[in-house]
Structures are given as structure tokens and as C-alpha cells.
Amino acid sequence: MGLLDRISYTMSEVKKQREKQELKRALELKALREKAIPMFQRLLNKYHGAQVKYLDTDAYVFVVEDGRERGTYIPYTTDEIHLDLELDTFVHNYTSASKHKMRAKLEQGLDSVDNKKSGGFWSADIDIKNFDTSLNRRH
């Protein structure tokens, strides 16, 4: 019975340690949220139309445009300067220069293919602007 008692004692100690670690982590997250939420609110007041849902480890910032929701997750550990830059980029929906360059190269390539073919490769109603060139993942 000594072996079973020792295993039982070890399991209960491990369980207690795990509960202490979970409690410590929960208290740290609570302190982090209490520090970060006022900063989020202050910066979100600058960007009208932006809304936020506060989650356990990060905030979900979203904007509703034309009945569609567009959002991003921002960790509470983000400092104020980076948070302001990220909110500005997200709310105003700035796109990266590389996306514009990619689109221009694609258009040039298709135009050169179109010019090489007699009579045109594409029909008149198809245009590169109709294609979705976003870099977002599609599920």
C-alpha cells in the first residue's frame, strides 16, 4: 500500500501545483488586461467606427463596412506606439506597397500576353481589376 499512497500523494501534489500555476497565470492576465484596456480605449477613441471585444489574451478590433465585418486580433502585450500604428493601418485599410507592385506586374504581364496574340487573348469584358488579388488566406 505504500507505493499506492506515494503515487496518490504525488498526483495530488502535481494537481495542486498545476492549479497554482493556472491561478498565477490568470492573475497575470488579469493585471495585463487592466493595464492594457484603458490604453486600447484611449487609442480607439481616435478612430471612429472601430469597435473592440476584449478577450482573455488579446483584443479583437473590428470595423463594419458595407454590412461586412473586418477584424484583427491584437495582443495585450503590444506597446502603445505599435498599437497606434497597427490600429491606424487596420482602420484605414492601408494596403502594402508590395501588393500594389504585384498587381502592376501582373497587369503588365497580362498586357504583354494580350499584345502578342492577334485578336486579343482576353475577351473585352474581362479585366484584371475583377480578380481578387488580396493576400489574405482563403478557407
RODOMAR-743805 format. One record per residue: residue number from 1; residue in one letter; x, y, z of N, C-alpha, C in turn. Coordinates in steps of 0.2 Angstrom, whole numbers, plus 2048, in hexadecimal, padded with zeros to 3 digits. Example, Ala and Ser with C-alpha at 12.3 -4.5 7.8 and 13.67 -1.06 7.14 Angstrom:
<sites>
SITE    i  aa   nX   nY   nZ  caX  caY  caZ   cX   cY   cZ
SITE    1   a  842  7E4  827  83E  7EA  827  842  7F0  827
SITE    2   s  840  7F5  823  844  7FB  824  840  800  827
</sites>
This chain:
<sites>
SITE    i  aa   nX   nY   nZ  caX  caY  caZ   cX   cY   cZ
SITE    1   m  804  7FA  800  800  800  800  804  806  800
SITE    2   g  80B  806  802  80F  80C  802  810  80F  7FB
SITE    3   l  811  80A  7F6  812  80D  7EF  80B  811  7ED
SITE    4   l  805  80E  7EE  7FF  811  7EC  7FE  818  7F0
SITE    5   d  800  818  7F6  7FF  81E  7FA  804  823  7F7
SITE    6   r  80A  821  7F5  80F  826  7F3  80D  829  7EC
SITE    7   i  80A  824  7E7  808  826  7E1  802  82B  7E2
SITE    8   s  7FD  82A  7E6  7F8  82E  7E8  7FA  835  7EA
SITE    9   y  7FF  835  7EF  801  83B  7F2  805  83F  7EC
SITE   10   t  809  83C  7E8  80C  83F  7E2  807  842  7DD
SITE   11   m  802  83F  7DC  7FD  841  7D7  7F9  847  7DA
SITE   12   s  7F8  847  7E1  7F4  84D  7E4  7F9  853  7E4
SITE   13   e  7FF  852  7E5  804  857  7E5  805  85A  7DE
SITE   14   v  805  856  7D9  805  859  7D2  7FF  85D  7D1
SITE   15   k  7F9  85A  7D3  7F3  85E  7D2  7F3  864  7D5
SITE   16   k  7F5  865  7DB  7F6  86B  7DF  7FA  870  7DC
SITE   17   q  800  86D  7D9  805  872  7D6  802  875  7CF
SITE   18   r  7FE  870  7CC  7FB  872  7C5  7F6  878  7C7
SITE   19   e  7F2  877  7CC  7ED  87C  7CE  7F0  882  7D0
SITE   20   k  7F6  882  7D4  7F9  888  7D5  7FC  88C  7CF
SITE   21   q  7FF  888  7CB  801  88B  7C4  7FC  88E  7C0
SITE   22   e  7F6  88B  7C0  7F0  88E  7BC  7EE  894  7BF
SITE   23   l  7ED  894  7C6  7EB  89A  7CA  7F0  8A0  7C9
SITE   24   k  7F6  89E  7C9  7FB  8A3  7C8  7FB  8A6  7C1
SITE   25   r  7FA  8A2  7BC  7F9  8A4  7B5  7F3  8A8  7B4
SITE   26   a  7EE  8A6  7B7  7E7  8AA  7B7  7E8  8B1  7BA
SITE   27   l  7EB  8B1  7C0  7EC  8B8  7C3  7F1  8BC  7BF
SITE   28   e  7F6  8B9  7BC  7FB  8BD  7B7  7F7  8C0  7B1
SITE   29   l  7F2  8BC  7AE  7EE  8BE  7A9  7EA  8C4  7AB
SITE   30   k  7E7  8C3  7B1  7E2  8C8  7B3  7E6  8CF  7B4
SITE   31   a  7EC  8CE  7B7  7F0  8D5  7B8  7F1  8D8  7B1
SITE   32   l  7F3  8D3  7AC  7F5  8D6  7A6  7EF  8D9  7A2
SITE   33   r  7E9  8D6  7A3  7E3  8D9  7A0  7E1  8E0  7A3
SITE   34   e  7E2  8E0  7AA  7E0  8E6  7AD  7E5  8EC  7AB
SITE   35   k  7EB  8EA  7AA  7F0  8EF  7A7  7EF  8F1  7A0
SITE   36   a  7ED  8EC  79C  7EC  8ED  795  7E6  8F0  792
SITE   37   i  7E0  8EE  796  7DA  8F0  793  7D9  8F8  793
SITE   38   p  7DB  8FC  798  7DA  903  798  7DE  906  792
SITE   39   m  7E4  903  790  7E8  905  78B  7E5  904  784
SITE   40   f  7E2  8FE  784  7DE  8FC  77E  7D8  901  77D
SITE   41   q  7D4  903  782  7CE  907  782  7D1  90E  780
SITE   42   r  7D6  911  783  7D9  917  781  7DA  918  77A
SITE   43   l  7DE  913  777  7E0  913  770  7DA  912  76B
SITE   44   l  7D5  90D  76D  7CF  90C  769  7CB  912  768
SITE   45   n  7CB  916  76D  7C7  91C  76D  7C9  921  767
SITE   46   k  7CF  920  765  7D2  924  75F  7CF  922  759
SITE   47   y  7CD  91B  759  7CB  918  752  7C4  916  753
SITE   48   h  7C0  91B  750  7B8  91A  751  7B6  914  74C
SITE   49   g  7B2  910  74E  7AF  90B  74B  7B3  904  74D
SITE   50   a  7B8  905  750  7BC  8FF  752  7B8  8FC  759
SITE   51   q  7B7  8F6  759  7B5  8F3  75F  7B9  8ED  762
SITE   52   v  7B8  8EC  768  7BD  8E7  76B  7B9  8E2  770
SITE   53   k  7BC  8DC  770  7B9  8D7  774  7C0  8D4  778
SITE   54   y  7BF  8D5  77F  7C5  8D3  783  7C5  8CB  784
SITE   55   l  7CA  8C8  782  7CA  8C1  784  7CF  8BF  789
SITE   56   d  7D1  8B9  78A  7D5  8B8  790  7DD  8BA  78F
SITE   57   t  7E0  8B8  789  7E7  8BA  788  7E8  8BF  783
SITE   58   d  7E2  8C1  77F  7E3  8C6  77A  7DC  8CA  779
SITE   59   a  7DC  8CF  775  7D6  8D3  773  7D4  8D2  76C
SITE   60   y  7CE  8D1  76B  7CC  8D1  764  7C9  8D7  762
SITE   61   v  7CD  8DB  75D  7CB  8E1  75B  7C8  8E0  754
SITE   62   f  7C2  8E3  753  7BE  8E2  74D  7BB  8E9  74A
SITE   63   v  7B9  8E9  744  7B6  8EE  741  7B1  8EB  73C
SITE   64   v  7AB  8EE  73C  7A5  8EB  738  7A5  8F0  732
SITE   65   e  7A6  8EE  72C  7A5  8F2  726  7A1  8EE  721
SITE   66   d  79C  8F2  71F  797  8EF  71A  794  8E9  71C
SITE   67   g  793  8E8  723  78F  8E2  725  794  8DC  727
SITE   68   r  79B  8DD  725  79F  8D8  726  7A4  8DA  72B
SITE   69   e  7A6  8D5  730  7AA  8D6  735  7B2  8D4  733
SITE   70   r  7B6  8D9  735  7BD  8D8  733  7C1  8D9  73A
SITE   71   g  7C5  8D4  73C  7C8  8D4  743  7CF  8D2  743
SITE   72   t  7D2  8D3  749  7D9  8D0  74A  7D9  8CF  752
SITE   73   y  7DE  8CB  753  7DF  8C9  75B  7E6  8CD  75C
SITE   74   i  7E6  8D1  762  7EB  8D4  764  7ED  8D2  76B
SITE   75   p  7F3  8CF  76D  7F5  8CD  773  7F5  8D3  778
SITE   76   y  7F4  8D2  77E  7F4  8D7  784  7FB  8D9  785
SITE   77   t  800  8D5  783  807  8D7  784  80A  8DC  77F
SITE   78   t  806  8DE  77A  808  8E3  775  809  8EA  779
SITE   79   d  80F  8ED  778  810  8F3  77B  80C  8F9  777
SITE   80   e  80B  8FF  77A  806  904  778  808  906  771
SITE   81   i  80F  907  76F  811  90A  769  80F  905  763
SITE   82   h  810  8FE  764  80F  8F9  75F  807  8F8  75F
SITE   83   l  804  8F9  764  7FC  8F8  764  7F9  8FE  760
SITE   84   d  7FC  904  761  7F9  909  75D  7FA  908  756
SITE   85   l  800  906  754  802  905  74D  7FD  8FF  74A
SITE   86   e  7FD  8FA  74E  7F9  8F4  74B  7F1  8F6  74B
SITE   87   l  7EF  8FA  74F  7E8  8FC  74F  7E7  901  749
SITE   88   d  7EB  906  748  7EB  90A  742  7EB  907  73C
SITE   89   t  7F0  902  73B  7F0  8FE  735  7EA  8FA  734
SITE   90   f  7E7  8F7  739  7E1  8F2  739  7DB  8F6  737
SITE   91   v  7DA  8FC  73B  7D3  8FF  73A  7D3  903  734
SITE   92   h  7D8  905  731  7D8  909  72B  7D9  904  725
SITE   93   n  7DA  8FE  726  7DB  8F8  721  7E1  8FA  71C
SITE   94   y  7E6  8FC  71F  7EC  8FD  71B  7EF  8F7  718
SITE   95   t  7F1  8F7  712  7F3  8F0  70F  7FB  8F2  70E
SITE   96   s  7FE  8EC  70E  806  8ED  70D  808  8EE  706
SITE   97   a  80E  8F1  706  810  8F3  6FF  812  8ED  6FB
SITE   98   s  814  8E7  6FE  815  8E1  6FA  80F  8DF  6F7
SITE   99   k  809  8E0  6FA  803  8DD  6F7  801  8E1  6F0
SITE  100   h  803  8E8  6F1  802  8EC  6EB  807  8EA  6E5
SITE  101   k  80D  8E9  6E7  812  8E7  6E3  810  8E1  6DF
SITE  102   m  80E  8DC  6E3  80C  8D5  6E0  807  8D6  6DB
SITE  103   r  802  8DA  6DD  7FC  8DB  6D8  7FE  8DF  6D2
SITE  104   a  803  8E4  6D2  805  8E7  6CC  809  8E2  6C8
SITE  105   k  80D  8DE  6CB  811  8D9  6C7  80D  8D4  6C4
SITE  106   l  808  8D2  6C7  803  8CD  6C4  7FF  8D0  6BE
SITE  107   e  7FD  8D7  6BF  7FA  8DA  6BA  7FE  8DB  6B4
SITE  108   q  805  8DC  6B5  80A  8DD  6AF  80B  8D7  6AC
SITE  109   g  80B  8D1  6B0  80C  8CB  6AD  806  8C9  6A8
SITE  110   l  800  8CA  6AB  7FA  8C8  6A7  7F9  8CC  6A1
SITE  111   d  7FB  8D3  6A2  7FB  8D7  69C  800  8D5  696
SITE  112   s  806  8D3  698  80B  8D0  693  808  8CA  690
SITE  113   v  805  8C6  694  802  8BF  691  7FD  8C1  68C
SITE  114   d  7F9  8C6  68E  7F3  8C8  68A  7F6  8CC  683
SITE  115   n  7FB  8CF  684  7FE  8D3  67E  801  8CE  679
SITE  116   k  803  8C8  67B  807  8C3  677  802  8BF  673
SITE  117   k  7FC  8BE  676  7F7  8BB  672  7F3  8BF  66D
SITE  118   s  7F2  8BD  667  7EE  8C1  663  7E7  8C0  665
SITE  119   g  7E3  8C5  665  7DC  8C5  666  7DB  8C5  66E
SITE  120   g  7E0  8C5  672  7DF  8C6  679  7DE  8BF  67D
SITE  121   f  7E2  8BE  682  7E1  8B8  686  7DB  8B8  68B
SITE  122   w  7DA  8BE  68D  7D4  8BF  692  7CE  8C2  68E
SITE  123   s  7C8  8C0  690  7C2  8C3  68E  7C2  8CA  690
SITE  124   a  7BE  8CE  68D  7BD  8D5  68F  7BA  8D6  696
SITE  125   d  7B6  8D2  699  7B3  8D3  69F  7B7  8D0  6A5
SITE  126   i  7BD  8CD  6A4  7C1  8CB  6A9  7C7  8D0  6AB
SITE  127   d  7C8  8D2  6B1  7CD  8D6  6B3  7D0  8D4  6B9
SITE  128   i  7D7  8D5  6BA  7DA  8D3  6C0  7D7  8D6  6C6
SITE  129   k  7D4  8DC  6C6  7D1  8DF  6CC  7CB  8DB  6CE
SITE  130   n  7C9  8D6  6CA  7C3  8D2  6CD  7C6  8CC  6D1
SITE  131   f  7CC  8CB  6D1  7CF  8C5  6D5  7D1  8C7  6DC
SITE  132   d  7D0  8C3  6E0  7D2  8C4  6E7  7D9  8C3  6E8
SITE  133   t  7DD  8C8  6E9  7E4  8C7  6EA  7E6  8C8  6F1
SITE  134   s  7E2  8C7  6F6  7E3  8C8  6FD  7E8  8C3  6FF
SITE  135   l  7EC  8C4  704  7F1  8C0  707  7EE  8BC  70D
SITE  136   n  7E8  8BD  70F  7E5  8BA  714  7E4  8B2  713
SITE  137   r  7E4  8AE  718  7E3  8A7  717  7DB  8A6  716
SITE  138   r  7DA  8A1  711  7D3  89F  710  7D2  898  712
SITE  139   h  7CD  897  716  7CB  891  719  7C6  88D  715
</sites>
